[in-house]
Every structure is written in C-alpha cells, then in structure tokens.
Amino acid sequence: MNIKPKSNENIKQGVNENRPLADILRPKNLSDIVGQSHLLGENGSLNSMLKSGNLSSIIFWGPAGVGKTSVARLIAKEVDYDFVQTSAIFSGVAVLKKIFEEARLASEQGRKTLLFVDEIHRFNRAQQDCFLPVIEDGTITLLGATTENPSFELNSALLSRAKVLQFEPLITHDLEALLKRAELFKDKNLPLSDAAREVLISLADGDGRAVLGLAQEVFSNIINDEILDEKALLSLVQRRAPIYDKGQDGHYNLISALHKSVRGSDPDAALYYFARMLDAGEDPMFLARRLIRMAVEDIGLADPNALTQTIAARDAYQMLGSPEGELALAQAVIYLCVAPKSNAVYKAYKSARNMAKKSGSLMPPKAILNAPTKLMGEAGYGEGYIYDHDTPQGFSGQNYFPTNIGRQKFYTPVERGFERDIKKRLDYFTSLRNKKNIGN
C-alpha cells in the first residue's frame, strides 16, 4: 500500500511518547498499512471483499509484525462492526461463550460482531469447534490470526468456513517506509550511516514491529548527535533471532529449500539455506542426517561416494564439534550439489515395497531354497539350483521371483554418473538371460 504522509503535529497530538513506536504509529486507516498489496491493493483479495460488502470469516496467516492485528481492527472500522479482540493464549471456552452471548444480544439489536482471535492455532481441536455454530448462524464473523500453517494447526471444519489470507514478511522498501514514519514523528533522522541503516533493516527480518523497536532503541540511546556505523549499531542493539521455529513452518520450509537446492545442483543456494538453518540454531546433526538421506534419495548409485561423503561429514562433525565441524557438513552439501543425480534407487525401492505388499506371502522358487532336512530335499527344495560361480560368465540367469508373479523390473539406472556403467552391466545380464532363456 502507498503511505499517506501525515504532518508531525497530527501524529503527535495527544500522544504519550514513552509508548512503543509501533503502538504510536499504528495505522489509522487501511491505506496506511505498509506492504500486503496483494491483499489491500487495488485488485487485492481483501480489498475486493470489502468493496463487495460481503465480509466472510477469515484466517490471517503470516509471520509476526506484518500488520495482521492492525488490518483486523481497521476492517471492523471499515464495515462498522462491533470489534471484539481476544487471544487464544489468555482465553478459554468460558471466555468464548461470554463473547458469543454478547454477540447474540448485539445481533438482536441489529449490530454485527467481528471477533478477532490472535494466536488462534493455540486453541485445541475441541475449543476450535466452539466457533463452528456461531459462524454458521452468523452470530459472529471470525478473524483469526496465526503464525503457523493453518493446514496443520486448524480443524478442517473451521477452515472450510473461513477464507485463508496469507500475509507476507515486509520487504526492505516497506521497512524503510516505517523508519521514515518514525523519523517524521521524532522530528529527526536516525543517526545511522547508510550501511548501518541497512543493517538495522536486515536485523528486523521482515518484521515491522521489530524495525520500529530497533529504531526507538537507537533514538533513546544516542548522545551528542553521533552517527553510528555498523559496528556501533550492533553493539547498541541486541541482534534479533531469525524467524525460525525448529518444530514448525520455518524449520520445514528451510529444510525443503535446502533439499530442493541440492537436488537442483545449486551449491550456492544450498549453502545459503544450510547457513540460515545453522544461524537460526538448527541442530547440526539433524542437517547431517538429512544430507545422508539426500545422498541416497537424489544421488544414489549415480555416485556411490556421495553416501560415503555424508557419513564422513557426520563423523567429522561428531569429532570436531562446533564451529569447526560445520565446515565438514558444508563440504558435503557442495559435494551432493555437484554430484550426478539419480532417484533410480529411491523409485526401485518404492516399487519393490508396493509389490511386496500386494503379492503377500508367496513362496520363493524351490530351486533357490536350502534343503537342510531330508524331507525338504524330497519336497524339491534346492532342486535345479545353478551355482552361478560354476558358469563361464559367473551368471546363471535363473529366476529368483515367486512363480506366481514372474520376473519384475524395479530398478532402471539413469544415463548419468556411475549408473551409466551399472546400466551396461544390467543390459549384459539381460542379454545372457535371453540367450539362456531361463526364468523369463
């Protein structure tokens, strides 16, 4: 959204300057919202909904500090609903029932209620079910806000009654606009060098509330109009931890990005996501395990040494610890990226598993079974078995599959890396089998 400049006098009127800047500069109109043009722009989905006058229940999904609460408040103002706010952290079913009863009374008097529930994902499944009947009968219009993926955290029944709108982290341009708004309020510029200003914006990590908090800290601690460089800024403000929850979306998003960068043979992107996860406090051994998995899933026998490299990197990390051990893991990341790719082993294993489940407990051919007892020998166990080492090519070509399903083909090597050689060997074995006409 474009920001409408306000005069300093208008902003400061009746304001307690000791309050947090993020609260002082909270938007008064939807047009004041920074960012989220995909929702609030001319053709934005939320803007279109408001213009149509058809406001339905909505779940706002996005990281902290991007305007979810502000937008909820301003929507209520825009549509002239009674606005009620609660948080799943502090309220339970009893509080919700009281809100619903008050909303029913308001409805009888011709007023509509917009209920904003922050951190809605913190309600358990039974608590979430409380919303269903009051949404259904129009007692309330629900606006829920969550930083977690609604697909995993909210009941499907609740999701089916609400539209999910995703809020995005603020970009540099948006955060810069907020800093200018803060400077207008303070009647002075932030005492930062250009490089330090860029650092401050990067520390906010897409969070508007954070960038204003950092700016307020700078304003409050500067003496004699000194200009801070990058080093001085970092010594003044505490570094903000990246948005990352090892049990939630941040964790899964970044490991997915790392895995796909490796699969896509991009060592630079892979190192970037690898470094971001470490920087956010990810367990290096989790990353080591995932690298081992990538070695067998996406490279396999195209480069058998990939598995050796990743296991060696894990062992090196266990020997060296942090921070030296991370370099061994980084080396494995690069090795996996530049290695030839093949998922032939992965696909072959899945196909074999599916066949094993479908075929049940079929008996292997008696010829390849041992006959340790006389009875088993008389039953034909081991009869007709050809000892491969006794053949000229070291290959008998006999059938090893249960008779009822016949020969199956699960593994198809690709024409890349070492699997090119494996394919030649398998083609050779197939030609011998065809010549012998055994077990086909």
C-alpha positions in Angstrom: 0.0 0.0 0.0 1.1 3.6 -0.6 1.7 5.6 2.6 -0.2 8.8 3.0 2.3 11.3 4.7 1.0 12.8 7.9 2.1 16.0 9.4 4.2 15.7 12.6 1.6 17.6 14.5 -1.2 15.2 13.5 0.8 12.2 14.7 2.0 13.7 17.9 -1.4 15.1 19.0 -2.2 13.7 22.5 0.5 11.0 22.2 2.5 9.7 25.2 6.0 9.4 23.6 7.1 6.8 26.1 4.8 4.2 24.4 6.4 1.9 21.9 6.8 3.4 18.5 4.9 0.5 16.9 1.9 1.3 19.0 2.2 5.1 18.5 2.4 4.7 14.7 -0.2 2.0 14.4 -2.2 2.7 11.2 -5.4 4.7 11.4 -6.7 3.6 8.0 -6.2 0.7 5.7 -4.4 3.0 3.3 -1.8 3.5 6.0 -0.9 -0.2 6.0 2.7 -0.9 4.8 3.1 -3.8 2.4 0.4 -6.5 1.7 -0.5 -5.0 -1.6 -1.7 -8.5 -2.8 -4.4 -8.2 -0.1 -5.0 -4.5 0.1 -4.0 -3.1 -3.3 -6.5 -2.1 -5.9 -7.0 -5.7 -7.0 -6.2 -7.3 -3.7 -8.4 -10.1 -2.5 -9.2 -8.5 0.9 -9.9 -5.1 -0.7 -12.2 -6.7 -3.3 -14.1 -8.5 -0.4 -14.5 -5.2 1.4 -15.7 -3.4 -1.7 -18.3 -6.1 -2.3 -19.6 -5.6 1.2 -19.6 -9.4 1.6 -17.2 -9.9 4.6 -16.8 -13.6 5.5 -14.8 -15.3 8.2 -11.1 -15.1 7.5 -7.9 -16.6 8.9 -4.9 -14.3 8.6 -1.7 -16.4 8.3 1.7 -14.8 8.4 4.8 -14.0 10.5 4.7 -11.6 13.4 4.9 -7.9 12.9 3.4 -7.7 9.4 0.0 -6.0 10.2 -2.4 -8.8 10.9 -3.9 -7.2 14.1 -3.9 -3.7 12.6 -5.7 -4.9 9.5 -8.3 -6.7 11.6 -9.1 -3.6 13.7 -9.3 -1.4 10.6 -11.6 -3.9 8.8 -14.1 -3.6 11.7 -13.9 0.2 11.4 -14.4 -0.1 7.6 -17.5 -2.2 7.8 -18.9 -0.7 11.0 -18.9 -3.9 13.0 -18.5 -4.2 16.8 -14.9 -5.2 17.2 -14.0 -7.8 19.9 -10.5 -8.9 20.4 -9.2 -11.9 22.4 -6.2 -14.2 22.4 -6.0 -18.0 22.5 -3.2 -17.6 24.9 -5.3 -16.0 27.6 -8.8 -17.2 27.0 -10.7 -20.5 27.0 -14.1 -21.8 26.3 -15.8 -19.9 29.2 -14.5 -16.6 27.8 -15.6 -17.5 24.2 -19.1 -18.4 25.4 -19.4 -15.0 27.1 -18.3 -13.3 23.9 -20.8 -15.3 21.8 -23.6 -14.4 24.2 -22.8 -10.7 24.0 -22.6 -11.0 20.2 -26.1 -12.6 20.1 -27.5 -9.7 22.1 -25.8 -7.3 19.8 -27.3 -9.1 16.8 -30.8 -8.8 18.3 -30.2 -5.0 18.3 -29.1 -5.0 14.7 -25.3 -4.8 15.3 -22.8 -7.2 13.8 -19.8 -8.5 15.7 -16.3 -9.0 14.3 -14.3 -11.3 16.6 -10.6 -11.1 16.3 -8.8 -14.1 17.8 -5.0 -13.8 17.9 -2.8 -16.9 18.0 -5.9 -18.9 17.1 -3.8 -22.0 16.4 -3.2 -22.3 20.2 -6.8 -23.4 20.7 -7.1 -27.2 20.8 -9.4 -29.0 18.5 -12.4 -29.0 20.9 -12.0 -25.3 21.5 -11.9 -24.6 17.8 -15.1 -26.5 17.4 -16.8 -23.8 19.6 -16.6 -21.4 16.7 -18.5 -23.6 14.2 -22.1 -23.0 15.2 -21.7 -19.2 15.8 -20.0 -18.8 12.4 -22.7 -20.9 10.8 -25.6 -18.9 12.2 -24.0 -15.5 11.7 -23.6 -14.6 15.3 -20.0 -13.6 14.7 -17.7 -13.0 11.8 -14.4 -14.5 12.8 -11.0 -13.1 12.0 -8.3 -15.5 13.3 -4.6 -14.7 13.2 -1.9 -17.3 13.2 1.8 -17.5 12.6 1.5 -21.3 11.9 0.3 -23.1 8.8 -3.5 -23.4 9.2 -3.5 -26.6 7.2 -1.7 -28.3 10.1 -3.0 -26.3 13.1 -6.7 -25.7 12.5 -9.6 -28.1 12.2 -10.7 -28.8 8.6 -14.3 -27.9 9.6 -13.2 -24.5 10.7 -11.0 -24.0 7.6 -14.0 -24.9 5.4 -15.9 -22.0 6.9 -13.2 -19.4 6.6 -11.1 -17.9 3.9 -7.3 -18.1 4.5 -5.3 -15.0 3.5 -1.6 -15.1 3.7 0.4 -12.1 4.9 3.9 -11.7 3.7 7.1 -10.5 5.5 7.8 -6.8 4.9 10.4 -6.1 2.3 13.2 -3.5 2.5 11.1 -0.8 0.9 8.3 -1.4 3.4 10.6 -1.3 6.4 12.3 1.8 5.1 8.9 3.5 4.9 8.3 2.7 8.5 11.6 4.2 9.5 10.7 7.4 7.7 7.4 7.5 9.5 9.3 7.1 12.8 11.7 9.9 11.8 8.8 12.2 11.0 7.3 11.5 14.4 10.6 12.2 16.1 11.4 15.3 14.1 14.9 14.0 13.3 16.7 11.4 11.3 18.0 8.2 12.7 21.7 8.8 13.5 22.9 6.0 11.3 25.3 5.7 8.4 23.8 4.3 5.2 25.4 0.9 5.9 24.2 0.9 9.5 20.7 1.7 8.3 20.8 -1.3 6.0 22.0 -3.4 8.9 19.1 -2.2 11.1 16.6 -3.1 8.4 18.2 -6.6 8.0 18.0 -7.2 11.7 14.2 -6.6 11.7 14.0 -9.7 9.4 10.7 -8.5 7.7 9.0 -7.6 11.0 7.6 -4.0 11.1 7.2 -4.0 14.8 10.8 -5.1 15.2 12.2 -2.4 12.9 10.3 0.3 14.9 11.5 -1.2 18.2 15.1 -1.1 16.9 14.7 2.5 15.8 13.3 3.5 19.2 16.2 1.9 20.9 18.6 3.9 18.7 16.7 7.2 19.3 16.7 6.5 23.1 20.4 5.9 23.4 22.1 8.4 21.2 24.1 11.3 22.8 25.5 14.4 21.1 24.1 13.5 17.7 26.8 11.0 17.0 26.4 8.9 13.7 26.6 5.2 14.3 28.4 2.9 11.9 27.6 -0.8 11.6 29.8 -1.9 14.5 28.4 0.8 16.8 24.9 -0.1 15.9 25.4 -3.8 16.6 27.0 -3.0 20.0 23.9 -0.9 20.9 21.1 -3.2 19.8 20.7 -6.8 20.5 20.7 -9.0 17.4 17.2 -10.3 16.7 16.9 -14.0 16.2 15.8 -15.1 12.8 12.2 -16.2 12.4 12.6 -19.9 12.8 10.8 -22.5 15.0 12.6 -25.8 14.9 9.2 -27.6 15.3 7.1 -25.6 12.9 6.9 -24.0 9.5 10.3 -22.2 9.5 12.0 -25.5 10.1 10.2 -27.4 7.3 10.3 -24.6 4.8 14.1 -24.2 5.0 14.9 -27.9 5.0 12.7 -28.2 2.0 14.5 -25.4 0.3 17.9 -26.9 1.1 16.9 -30.3 -0.2 15.5 -29.0 -3.4 18.6 -26.8 -3.9 20.8 -29.9 -3.6 18.5 -31.8 -6.0 18.7 -28.9 -8.4 22.5 -28.9 -8.3 22.8 -25.3 -7.0 25.6 -25.3 -4.4 25.3 -21.5 -3.7 21.6 -21.7 -2.9 22.1 -24.9 -0.9 24.9 -23.3 1.2 22.7 -20.2 1.8 19.8 -22.3 3.3 22.3 -24.5 5.1 23.9 -21.4 6.7 20.4 -19.9 7.5 19.4 -23.0 9.4 22.6 -23.1 11.4 22.4 -19.4 12.1 18.9 -19.9 13.5 20.1 -22.6 15.9 19.2 -25.8 14.0 20.9 -29.0 15.4 23.8 -29.8 13.0 23.2 -33.5 13.5 19.7 -33.0 12.1 21.3 -31.5 9.0 23.8 -34.3 8.8 21.0 -36.9 8.9 19.2 -35.1 6.1 22.3 -34.9 4.0 22.7 -38.6 4.3 19.1 -39.0 3.2 19.7 -36.8 0.2 22.7 -38.8 -0.8 20.6 -42.0 -1.1 17.4 -40.4 -2.4 18.6 -38.0 -5.0 22.1 -39.3 -6.0 22.1 -43.0 -5.1 24.3 -45.1 -7.3 24.9 -42.3 -9.8 27.7 -41.5 -7.4 28.0 -44.2 -4.6 30.7 -42.0 -2.9 28.0 -39.4 -2.0 26.8 -41.6 0.8 30.4 -42.1 2.0 31.0 -38.3 1.9 27.9 -37.5 4.0 28.6 -40.2 6.6 32.2 -39.0 6.8 30.9 -35.4 7.3 28.7 -36.6 10.1 31.6 -38.4 11.8 33.8 -35.3 11.3 31.2 -33.1 13.0 30.9 -35.5 15.9 34.7 -35.5 16.3 35.2 -31.7 15.9 32.0 -30.3 17.3 31.0 -26.6 16.6 32.1 -24.5 14.9 34.8 -26.4 13.1 32.6 -29.4 12.3 30.1 -27.3 10.3 32.7 -27.0 7.6 32.7 -30.7 7.0 28.9 -30.6 6.6 29.2 -27.6 4.2 31.7 -29.7 2.1 29.1 -32.5 2.0 26.5 -30.0 0.8 28.6 -28.9 -2.1 29.6 -32.5 -3.0 25.9 -33.5 -3.1 25.1 -30.5 -5.3 27.7 -31.2 -7.9 27.3 -35.0 -7.9 25.3 -36.6 -10.8 21.7 -37.1 -9.8 19.5 -40.2 -9.9 16.5 -41.3 -7.9 16.5 -44.7 -9.6 17.3 -46.5 -6.3 14.6 -44.5 -4.5 12.0 -45.4 -7.2 13.1 -49.0 -7.3 12.7 -49.4 -3.5 9.2 -47.9 -3.6 8.2 -50.2 -6.4 9.5 -53.2 -4.7 7.8 -52.3 -1.5 4.5 -51.8 -3.3 4.9 -55.2 -5.0 5.8 -56.9 -1.7 2.6 -55.5 -0.1 0.4 -56.6 -3.0 1.9 -60.0 -3.5 1.5 -61.3 0.0 3.4 -64.3 1.3 4.3 -66.0 -1.9 6.8 -68.9 -1.8 10.1 -68.3 -3.5 11.1 -70.8 -6.2 12.0 -74.1 -4.5 15.2 -74.2 -6.6 16.8 -71.3 -4.6 15.7 -72.7 -1.2 18.1 -74.6 1.0 17.2 -78.2 2.0 18.7 -78.8 5.4 16.4 -81.8 6.1 15.7 -85.0 4.1 12.0 -84.1 4.0 12.7 -80.8 2.4 15.0 -82.4 -0.2 12.3 -84.9 -1.0 9.9 -81.9 -1.4 12.1 -80.5 -4.1 13.9 -77.8 -2.2 17.2 -76.8 -3.9 16.4 -79.0 -6.9 17.7 -77.5 -10.2 19.6 -74.7 -8.5 22.6 -73.5 -10.6 25.6 -72.2 -8.7 26.5 -69.0 -10.5 30.2 -69.3 -9.9 30.3 -72.6 -11.8 29.1 -70.9 -15.1 31.5 -69.4 -17.6 30.2 -65.9 -17.1 29.5 -66.2 -13.4 25.8 -65.7 -14.1 23.2 -68.4 -14.2 20.2 -66.3 -15.4 17.8 -68.4 -13.4 14.5 -67.0 -12.0 14.5 -65.8 -8.3 11.0 -64.4 -8.2 8.0 -66.4 -6.9 6.5 -68.3 -9.8 3.1 -66.6 -9.4 4.4 -63.1 -10.2 7.3 -64.0 -12.6 10.2 -61.6 -13.2 9.7 -58.0 -12.2 11.8 -54.9 -13.1 12.1 -52.3 -10.4 15.5 -50.7 -10.9 16.2 -48.7 -14.0 19.5 -46.9 -13.8 19.9 -43.5 -15.5 22.4 -42.5 -18.1 24.4 -40.3 -15.6 27.4 -40.9 -13.4 28.3 -44.4 -12.3 24.7 -45.6 -13.1 25.7 -45.4 -16.8 28.2 -48.3 -16.1 25.6 -50.1 -14.0 23.2 -50.0 -16.9 25.7 -51.6 -19.2 26.2 -54.5 -16.7 22.4 -55.0 -16.3 22.0 -54.9 -20.1 24.7 -57.5 -20.4 22.9 -59.7 -17.8 19.7 -59.3 -19.7 21.3 -60.4 -22.9 22.7 -63.5 -21.2 19.4 -64.3 -19.7 17.7 -64.0 -23.0 20.2 -66.4 -24.6 19.8 -68.9 -21.9 16.0 -68.4 -21.9 15.9 -69.1 -18.3 13.3 -67.8 -15.9 11.8 -65.3 -18.4 
